[in-house]
Amino acid sequence: MNPNEIRKQFIDFFKARGHSEIANVPLIPENDPTLLFVNSGMFPLVPYLLGQTHPQGKRVCNFQKSIRVQDIEEVGDDRHTTFFEMMGNWSLGDYFKAEQLPWFMELYSEVFGMDINRLFVSVFEGDESCPRDDESIEIWKGVFAKYGIKARVATKLSDMAQNFDEKGNWIDPTDSVRIFPMSKKDNWWQRGSTPGEVGGPDSEMFFDFGPGTERFADPTYAQWNDTGRFLEIGNSVFLQYQLDENLKWQQLKQKNVDFGGGFERVSAAINGTPDIFMTPLFTPIIATIEAVSGTKYDSNKPSFQVIIDHLRAATFIMADGALPSNKDQGYILRRMIRRAIRHGRLLNIGENFTARIADTIITEYSTAYPHLLPNADKIKAELTIEEEKFRKTLDRGIKELGKAIESKEPIDGAKAFYFFETYGFPLEQTIEELKTAGREIDKDEFEKQFKDAQSVHQEQSRLGSEQRFKGGLGGHTDQHVRYHTATHLLLASLKKVLGGHVHQKGSNITTERLRFDFSHTDKMTDEQKKQVETLVNDAIKADLTVKMEEMTVEEGKARGAEGMFEDRYADRVKVYTIYDPKTSVVFSCEICGGPHVEHTAQVGTFKITKEESSSAGVRRIKAVIE
């Protein structure tokens, strides 16, 4: 089935059930320094899951592009990607389990056409902190009964074996074990463990690709959910609890549903292939790589999979504003591009190829993500520049390795990893160069040393990522909110001093400072910086009112509201106006998700610490609040 058809079916299904489609947000988070990339459909909905009123209602749905770089080293098998599309629907204090679970099955079996006999579900088994999710169990029994199936509840994972004969085929699908209670590790979601955090049980669905698709033998079915035969294709999280001051779970007043289904996995189930890359989402990209490399996917799967995933991720990251660099999103982007190039070398691709792959990606995805097209030239140009730079780095690596060989320096697997990480030099090529130079090596020991060094590096990277990927239902500190309001005052002041051509181009806020990018070509003079600083502080001292209103984008624009990424806004938005309640004179009016202080006197004293160039035609201000 065509990917765009599936996307449309999903959105139409939930629109018919009273949901509004909300826009997907850029991969680069605004005003959240804790998160490098948007990593779930939930990310932009955090305030509404915590009780704020969503401008588009209590029922919403969308497709959200996401990236999880924790999986970067896992890419190179049939199911892992860093970039993915998350199809999601949410109930913000409206419907709950009785509606969500039957819809879940109806969508997958009746709309997407999945065979009911290939579908299984899991629920939370309960523990000392919260009871078993018997409500979901009873609902699932009723759902399966609708399709003529007596769904039995497992007592352990290996009860799956009761369903199949010795060859792995069904015994009687109409009377079978379909519902699997699982531990908190598998079927519970919570963001943190401090008072006020929310959480709840979840219910996953699994698709069975049938006997012969296992990655390893599991005759007792004790690990059936990890063999590769069964694939998790969707998860409904029921946010119904909140931690109290004693760290005990209490029922939430507003109960929410957060459903997420990885589109790549769902597409694999619809198309009946356990390899997500053998679906229409990827086969056109595979065809391009085969044409460029002269090799076939089936004989070089890991390298094809890395190239596809990393260049797809890179294409979307650059379309959303990041460029290769040595820090933050730019560092991850550069790492992905270079890893793709390394695997291109393993396919004996001797020429620049990344732009050609990106061209296919843009063509295939531009219907669903039209912002790719106007950014196509920039993306392909940046990829070519990065590829040429990296080829020179690889050449330097060859020279450095040659020097090490000539000087009789000992080269073990750990040293080979250094050449790999520093110069992108593949392990296989290092071994080949050593053999050519007449060095005798124990290949098994050499590879073990390499993998040990790589494991240490990966663990360090993982720990670093965890520090940056804690975004989610974390809430905003008072300091963060004050800085956020200060950016609105800053933009309005810049427009007053420099002119109406000034618009926001990006921002980054921590609890210690703000960074604000804006359109302007010339370096600001000391006098201009002083004028801006004074205007901001005068507005703070005046204790202006900050008011939020919900309206359509058109109504906001008619009010003169400032905004970014107009094509990405939902139909209804929040507009924050900062004004003098005595005179009704407006100081600032912006489309923004919030949150903000209620009165500007709560902000503090504003001070510009630095003004510099950010990029061509864009200046950057760094400032603090004292």
N, C-alpha and C positions, 0 to 999 in steps of 0.2 A: 504494500500500500504506500502511496506517495506521502512523504513526511508532511507536506502542507495540508493534505487531506486529513491526516490524523490530528494535526494542530487544530484545524477548524472543527472537527468532530468534538474534540474535548471542550473547546470554548462554547460551541453551540449547545452542548449537553448541559452545561452549568448555567448558561444564559436562560435556557428554557426552565430552569429551576430557580429563577429570581436572582442570579448572580450578575454583578457588573464586572466587565473585564477591565483590569487595571493595567497601566503601562508597566513594562519591565524597566528597571532602573539601570544606569550604566554600571559596568563592572568595577569601576573605581569609586569607592565610597566617598560621599561628601561629608566632611566634618566628623569623621570617625577614625582617629589615628590608631585604634586598636585592631583595625581590619585592613589587610592589604587589598583583598578583593571581596566583592559580594559573593557569598558562598552558599546561599540558599534563597528560596522564594520567600522565606519568612523575614529575611533581613529588613526590607523596607516597611514591614507591617508591625514591627516591634511596638511602637507607641499604641497602636490600636488593639493589640493583643493584651496590653496592660490597662485598657479601659478608655483611651481616647476615642472620640467619635470619628469614624472614617467618613470622608466627604462623599464616598460613593456607596455608602450603606453598610449593612451588617453581613452581606454575602458578596464575596469577591473571588475572582479567579484570574489566572494569567499563566504565561510561560515566562520564566525568569532565567536568563543566562547566568551561569555561575562558574566559579573556579575554586577548586580545592587543591592547592599545591602540595599538601601533605602526601598526596598520592603520586607525585611526580616520578618517583623511583619504581612505582608499581606498574606504570604504563609499559606495555610490551607484552600483554596477555590479551585474552579475548574479551575482557569486560571492564578494565580500568581506564579511566580518562581523567585528565585534570579539568578540562572544560566540559560542561554538560548543561543541558537545558532541563530545568525543573518545572514540570507541569503541576500546578497547585490550585487548590480551592480552600477557602477559609470561611468559617463561621465565626463572627466576632460577637459572641454572646447571643447567638440566635439558635439554630438547630444544633443537634448533638448526635450521639451515636445511632439513635433509631433511624435517622435519615441518612447519615453519612455512609454507614456500612452497606446498606442495600444499594445505594447509588454507586458505590465503589464497584460492587459486583455487576450491576447492570451496565455500567460504562464499559468494563473490561470484556464481559462475555457477550452482551447484546450489541453494543455499538462497535467495539474494536474486533469482535468476532473471535475472541479466544475460546478455546474448547473448555467447557466447565470441568471436564474430567482431568484437566491439567492444572487446576487451581487449588491451592491450599492456603490456610491462613494461620497466623500466630497471634497470641494475646499475652498479656502480662499474667504470670503465674502467681503473683502476690509474694509478700515477704512480711517481716515484722513491722515495717513502716506503713504499708498499705495493703489492702486485701486483694485477692485475685479478682480480675476483671470479669466477674460472672455476667455482668450486663452485656458485654460484647459477645461472650460465649453464647448466650441465649439468642441474641440477635442473629449471630452467624448461623446457628442451627435453623432458624426460620428462613434465612436467606437461601441456604442450600436446599431446604425442603421445597422451596418455590420451584427449584429446578429438578425435583424428583429425587433428591439425594438425602438419605439419612446420614447426617454428619456426626460421627462419633468424636469424642474428645480424648486426646492422647493423655497418657500419664507420664510418658517419657518420649524423647526424640525417636528412639528405635521402634516405637509403635508404628512408624511409617511402614515397616516391613510387613505388617498385617495386610497391607493393600496389594502386594505384588507377589507373583510366583517367583521361582528361582531364576527366571530369565529377566525379571524386572517388569513384566507385563501385568496389567490390571487383573485382579481376581473378580471383584464385583464393585464397580465404581458407585453403584447406587446405595451401597451400605458400606461406608468406608471411613477411615480415620482422616478427618480433614482439618480439625482445629487443634493447634498445638500450643498449650501454655508454655511460655518460656520465661527466663530469668529477667531481672532488671537490666542486665547488660544488653539483652536483646530487645526488650519490649517496654522500655521506660525512657522518657525524655525529660531532662531538666538541664538548665543552663549552669546553675551554680548551687552552692550549699549554704548560702547565707540567708538570714531572715528576709522575707519579701520575694524570694525567687519562686517562680512558678514551675510546675511540672505536671506530669501525668502519664498514664499508660498509653501505649500505642498498639496498633494492630497492623501487621504487615501481610502482604499477599505474595505468594510464591508461584512461579510458573514451572511446570515440569516439562523438560525437553525430551524426556523419554530415555529408555535404556540405551547404553552405548555412548552417552554424552558425558559420562563422569571423567573427571581429571585423574581420579585415583579410585581404587576399589574400596567399596564400603558395603560389604554383603549384609551387615546387620542394620544398616541405615542409622547408625548411631551418630553420624556426622552428615546426614543427608543435606542439610542446609549449607554445606561448605564444599560439596564434591564437584559442583559445576553443572550437575544435572538439573538442579532446582535453582532458580534465580529470583531474588527479591525484586519485585516490580512496582511496589508502591507501599506507602506507609501513612496511616491516619493517626495523628497524635491528638490525644484528648487532654487539653490543658485544663484540668479541673481541680488542681490542688495548689496551695501556696504554703511556703514554710513560715511558721510563726516564730516568735522570739525564742521559743524553746527548741527550735529546729524540728518541730513536728508538723506533718502535713495536715493542713486543714482545707476543707472544701472552699473553692473560689466562688464568689458571687457571680462573676461572669465566666461561664464555661465556654471555651473556644475549641474549634476544630482547625487543625493545621495539617492539610494533606499535601504530600509531595510524592511525585512519581518521576523517576529519572527517565527522560524521554528516550535516551539511547537504549535503555533496558526494555522499556515498553515496546519500542520498535522491534527489538530482537524477538520478543515474545510474539508479537503480531505476525512477524515474518517467519517464525518457527526455527530460528537459528540461534544456538548458544553463543555464537561469535557476534558481538554487537557490531563489528566492523563489516560484516557481510550483510548489511541492510542498506536500503536506498539512501540513508543519511551519509554513507561513506563510500559506496561503490564507485561513484563518479570520481572521487579523489583517488581511490585505488587505481582506477584506469589511467589517470594522469601520471601517477608515480611509475606504473608499469611502462608507460610510453617513454618516460624520461630515463628510466634506469635500464630498460631492456630485460628486467627480471619479473618474476611472477609473485603475487602476494602469497600464495600457498607455500612457497619454498623460502620465504623471507618474512614471515609474519611479524616477529618482534620489531624489526626495523621499520616496516611499513606502518605499524601501529603507533610507534613513537613519532614518526614524521607526520602522520595524519593528525594525531591529537595535539602535538606541540605547535604545529603551524596553524591549526584551527584556533587554538587558544591565543596564539600570538596575533592572528588576524583580528580577533574580536577585542583584544586588549588595546591594540593600536587604534582601532576604530573608536574606542571610548576614551582616547586621549593620552595614554601612556606611550613612551618611547624607550628604546633600549638605553640602559644606563648602568651605573654600578651601585644603585641603592633602591630599596623599596620595590615598587611594582616594576620599575625598569630593570632591576637586577634579575627578578624572576623571569621577565620577558626575554632578556638576553640569554639566560640559562636555557630556556626552552628552545630558542632559535638555534643556539649552538649545539644542543643535544640532537636536534633534528638534522643539522648539517653533519654531525659525526655519523649518524646512522645513514645519511646519504652516501658517505664515503664507504660504509660497509656494503652498500649496494653498487659500489663502483661508479657513482655519479661523479664525473670529473668536471662538470661545469656548474655555474650558478643555476639553481633550480627552485629555490624557495618562493620566488615571486610567481613562478608558473603554477605552483601548487596553490598559492594564495588566490590566484585568479580563478581557479576552479571552485575553491571554497566560497569566494564572494558570489560567484554565479549561482551556486547551489543554495546559498542561504539568504540571498538578498530579498527574496519575496517575503520571508518572515522577518527579516531585519534590514529594512531598506536603507538604514544609515551606513551600511557597508559600502554602497555604491559611490557616494560622493567622497569617501575616504580611500577608495581603491588605489589611486595613483600614489598617495602618500604611503600607504601600507607596503605596496610593492617596491617603492623606492627605498624605504627604510630597510626592508628585508635584504635587498641587493647590497646596500651599503654594509649592513651587518655581516652578510655572507662573505664579502670581499675582505673585510677586516679579519674575520675569523680564519679565513684561508691563509692569511699572512701569519696569524698566530700559530696555526698548525705547521707552517713551514719553519717557524722559529723553533717549534718543538722538535722537529726532525733534526735541526742543527744541534740543539742542546743534547739530544739523545746521542747523536753522533760523537759529540765531544766527550760525553760520559763513557761511551764505549772505547773511544781512542785512549782515554786516560786510565783505562783499566779499572775505573771506579766500580765497586760492587753495585749491581742493580738487582734488587729483589722485587717481590710483588708490591711491597709498600712504596718503593721508589717508582714503580710503574704507575701506581695510582696517582702519585704526584704529577707525573707527566700527563696523565689523563685529565686530572682536575685543572691543572695550570694551562696546558696547551691543547686540551681536547684530543689527546693522542690515545686511540683505542688500545686496549690491552693486547688484542690480537696482533696489532701492528708492532707494538713493542717487542713481543715475543718473536715476531718474524725478523725484525731488525737485529735482535740478539743472535738468532740462529744464523743469519747471513754473515754476521761478524765472527762466527765460530764459537760463540759462547754456549756451553752446555748448561741446560737448565732442567730442573724437575718441574714439569709443567703443572702437575697437580699441586705441588707445594707453592709454586709461584702464584697460581690462581687463588689459592687459599689466603696467602698473604695479601693479595690485592683486595679480596673480598673483606678481609678483616679490617683493612684500612678504610675501605668504602663504608662498612657498617658503622665505624666510629664517626665518619663524616656525616652519614645519614642521621645518626642519633643526635648529633650536634645541631643539624639543620632542623630536625623535628622539634627539638626543644625550643629553638629559636622561633619556629613557626607557631608553636602553641602560645607563645607570648603575644603574638600578633593576631591570632585567630580566635580571640575570646569574644568577638563581637556577637551580638544577639540580644537576649533579653536582659541586658545589663543595666539599663536605665542610664540617666545622665546625671553627673554631679552638678552641684550648684555652680561651681567654677566654670564648667563646660558650658552651661546655659548662659552665664554672664558673657563669656567670650563670644558665643554665638550671636547674642544681641549686639555686641560691639561690632561685629562684622557688618551688620545692617547700618549702624551709625557711620561706620567708616566709608562704606560705599556711597552713601548719600553725601557725605562731606567731600569725598573725592570728586563727585560730579559737580558739586558747587564750586570747587576750587579749580579743577582742571577742565571741566566742560562735559557736555552731554554725551560725548563719544565714549565715556568711561562705562564699562560694563564688567561684571564679575566674570573671571575666567577659571576660577578654582579657589578652593580654600582648604585649610587643614587646621584643626583645632585640637590642642591638648589642654590639660589642666594648668599648664604653665605659660602658654603663649598662643597667639594666633598667627597664621600665615595666610595672606590674602593676595591672589593674583588678579590683575585687572588690565583692561585694554588701554594702553597709552604707550607712545613711542619714546618720549624723551625722559631722561633722568629728572626726577623732581628736585627742585632747588630747596635749600634749607628753609627759605621763607614759605614755600608751598607746603612743606611738611609741617611747619609750625602752624600754618593756617588750618590745615586738616585736623591736627591734634587739638587745636583750640575749639573748632566747631564740634568735634566729638564730645569733648569735656563739657562744653557749654550745654549741649543737649542732655548730658548725664545730670548736670547740676540742676537743670530745669525740671527734672523729675517728670519727663513726658510719659504719657500713657502708652502701653503696648497692647494693641487689640487684635485678636484673631477673628477672621470671618471666613466662612466657606462659601465658595462661588464657582462659577464656570471660569475656564481660562479666559474666555472672551470678556466676561465681566471684569476680571482682574486687569486685563490689558486696558479696558476702557477706563479703569480707575487710575491708570498710569503705573501699575505695579511692575516692578523690575523682576526679571526672571531669567533662568538659564534653561537650555535644552528644551525649547518650547515643544518640539515634536515628541518629547518623551513624557509630557505631563498627562495625568489622567483627565477625564472630562471635568471633574470637580476638584478644586484645589483649596489649600489654605492660603489666605492672604494676611500677612502681618503688617499693620499700620502703626507707626510711631508718630504720635501727634500731641499737640497742646490741647488739653480738654477745655481750657478757658477760651481760646481763640479759634479752635478747630483747625489751626494751621498744621499741615502734614509735614513732618521732617523726612520720613522714609516710608515707602510702601513696596513690599516684596512678596512674591510667591515663594513659599517656604514651608517645609514640613515641621519646623519648630524643633524643640521647645524654646521659649524665650522667657525672660523676666517679665513681670507685670508692669513695672515702672523703671525708667532708666536710671534712677538714683541707686538702684540695686547693683548696677554694673561695677562701679568703682572708678578710679582714675586711670585714664587711657594714656599710654605712652608708646610712640613709635620708636623701635630700637634699630631698624634697618630698612633701607629702600634700595632695591637692586633690580637688575634685569632678570626675568624668568626665561623668556624666549623672544623670538622676533615679534615686536609689537606688543609685548606683554611685560608689565612691570610687577614687582612683588614687594609687599610690605610685610615686615614682621613687627609685632607689637605685643605689649604686655599690659595687664591690668594690675594696678597697685592698690 
